[in-house]
Amino acid sequence: MITTEPFIWDKNYDNLEQVRPYLADYAAMRDAGAFYNDDFKGKIPGVAGSPNEDTAIYMLSCLWRIEGETEEIAHAINDGYREIASSEKHEARYAEVIVYRPGHYCGGTGRIDRYTDARIRFDLQGFPVAVVSKGKRKGVSVKGAKVLAR
């Protein structure tokens, strides 16, 4: 999809939707091997030549990664993972656990960690607080993260 509407930045780095019209062109260039900001400079219709071209490319990078993470989590759910939001147990064992920490900011993205044969520990209210890998006593905090397991 080629968008020729010129990019006008609204001075809000958190509003990634303002660069969505250019995402298809950006993604096609990423698929073709472009990686560094300079690889995109002057090549995205509507963004090329804009006074805020660097900002748009930076924001496109962030949006592209967020879309990829969202897709990866959707695939996991389709593959049989389910969100573990609460439990009446103190601890539960799962064959596979995914911990997704969205924590997005421009120029960086969330984090997806995978654990096999792991235990999920729950607090007194039943919310997941830690994932403990097999053979370990101490776990990794999952407060504020999305926890999926199967």
C-alpha positions as CSV (number, residue, x, y, z in Angstrom):
1,M,0.0,0.0,0.0
2,I,1.5,3.3,-1.0
3,T,0.4,6.3,1.0
4,T,1.2,9.7,-0.5
5,E,-0.5,11.7,2.2
6,P,2.3,13.7,3.8
7,F,3.2,12.9,7.4
8,I,2.5,15.7,9.9
9,W,3.6,14.9,13.4
10,D,1.2,15.8,16.2
11,K,4.2,16.1,18.7
12,N,2.9,13.0,20.6
13,Y,5.3,10.1,20.6
14,D,2.7,7.9,22.2
15,N,0.2,8.3,19.3
16,L,1.6,5.6,17.1
17,E,-1.6,5.6,15.1
18,Q,-0.4,8.7,13.3
19,V,2.2,6.6,11.4
20,R,0.0,3.5,10.7
21,P,-0.8,4.7,7.2
22,Y,2.9,4.2,6.4
23,L,3.3,0.9,8.2
24,A,2.8,-1.3,5.1
25,D,5.6,0.5,3.2
26,Y,7.9,0.3,6.2
27,A,7.1,-3.4,6.8
28,A,7.8,-4.2,3.1
29,M,11.2,-2.5,3.4
30,R,11.9,-4.4,6.7
31,D,11.1,-7.7,4.9
32,A,13.5,-6.7,2.1
33,G,16.3,-6.3,4.7
34,A,16.2,-2.6,5.7
35,F,17.1,-2.2,9.3
36,Y,18.7,1.1,10.3
37,N,16.8,4.4,10.2
38,D,19.0,5.6,7.3
39,D,17.9,2.6,5.3
40,F,14.4,4.1,5.3
41,K,15.2,7.7,4.9
42,G,13.8,9.3,1.7
43,K,12.1,6.0,0.7
44,I,8.7,5.9,2.4
45,P,6.1,7.8,0.3
46,G,4.4,10.5,2.4
47,V,7.2,10.4,5.0
48,A,10.2,11.1,2.7
49,G,11.2,14.8,2.9
50,S,9.0,15.5,5.9
51,P,10.6,17.8,8.5
52,N,9.9,15.1,11.0
53,E,11.0,12.1,8.8
54,D,13.4,10.7,11.5
55,T,10.6,10.9,14.1
56,A,8.2,9.0,11.8
57,I,10.8,6.3,11.0
58,Y,11.5,5.9,14.7
59,M,7.8,5.6,15.5
60,L,7.2,3.2,12.6
61,S,9.9,1.0,14.1
62,C,8.1,0.9,17.4
63,L,4.7,0.2,15.9
64,W,6.1,-2.5,13.7
65,R,7.6,-4.3,16.7
66,I,4.3,-3.9,18.7
67,E,2.4,-5.4,15.8
68,G,4.9,-8.3,15.7
69,E,4.5,-9.0,19.5
70,T,0.7,-8.8,19.3
71,E,0.8,-11.3,16.4
72,E,3.1,-13.7,18.3
73,I,0.8,-13.7,21.4
74,A,-2.2,-14.3,19.1
75,H,-0.4,-17.3,17.5
76,A,0.4,-18.6,21.0
77,I,-3.3,-18.4,22.0
78,N,-4.2,-20.2,18.7
79,D,-1.7,-22.9,19.6
80,G,-3.4,-23.7,22.8
81,Y,-2.0,-21.3,25.3
82,R,-4.4,-19.6,27.7
83,E,-4.1,-16.5,29.8
84,I,-3.4,-17.3,33.5
85,A,-5.0,-14.3,35.3
86,S,-5.8,-16.0,38.6
87,S,-5.8,-19.2,40.5
88,E,-7.1,-20.6,43.8
89,K,-3.9,-22.5,44.1
90,H,-0.6,-21.3,45.6
91,E,1.4,-22.7,42.8
92,A,0.6,-24.6,39.5
93,R,2.9,-26.4,37.1
94,Y,2.7,-26.0,33.3
95,A,4.5,-27.6,30.4
96,E,5.1,-24.2,28.8
97,V,4.8,-20.7,30.0
98,I,5.0,-17.4,28.1
99,V,5.4,-14.1,30.0
100,Y,4.6,-11.0,28.0
101,R,5.6,-7.6,29.3
102,P,4.1,-5.0,26.9
103,G,5.9,-2.0,28.4
104,H,6.1,-0.1,25.1
105,Y,7.8,3.2,24.6
106,C,9.0,4.7,21.4
107,G,12.3,3.1,20.4
108,G,11.8,0.1,22.5
109,T,9.3,-2.6,22.9
110,G,7.9,-5.2,25.3
111,R,9.5,-8.5,26.1
112,I,8.4,-12.1,25.6
113,D,10.0,-14.8,27.7
114,R,9.3,-18.5,27.3
115,Y,9.8,-21.2,30.0
116,T,9.4,-24.9,29.7
117,D,8.2,-27.1,32.6
118,A,7.7,-24.2,34.9
119,R,5.7,-23.3,37.9
120,I,3.6,-20.3,38.3
121,R,3.3,-18.9,41.9
122,F,0.3,-16.9,42.9
123,D,-0.2,-14.3,45.7
124,L,-2.8,-14.5,48.4
125,Q,-5.4,-12.9,46.1
126,G,-4.7,-15.5,43.4
127,F,-2.8,-13.4,40.9
128,P,0.4,-14.7,39.3
129,V,3.5,-13.1,40.8
130,A,6.4,-15.4,39.7
131,V,7.4,-18.0,37.2
132,V,9.9,-20.6,38.5
133,S,11.9,-22.6,36.0
134,K,12.4,-26.3,36.6
135,G,15.2,-27.0,39.1
136,K,15.1,-23.4,40.4
137,R,14.0,-22.2,43.8
138,K,13.7,-18.5,43.0
139,G,11.4,-17.3,40.3
140,V,11.2,-14.4,37.9
141,S,8.6,-11.7,38.8
142,V,5.6,-11.5,36.5
143,K,3.8,-8.6,38.2
144,G,2.2,-6.4,35.5
145,A,2.9,-9.0,32.8
146,K,0.5,-11.1,30.8
147,V,1.1,-14.8,31.6
148,L,0.1,-17.5,29.2
149,A,0.5,-21.2,29.7
150,R,-0.4,-24.7,28.4
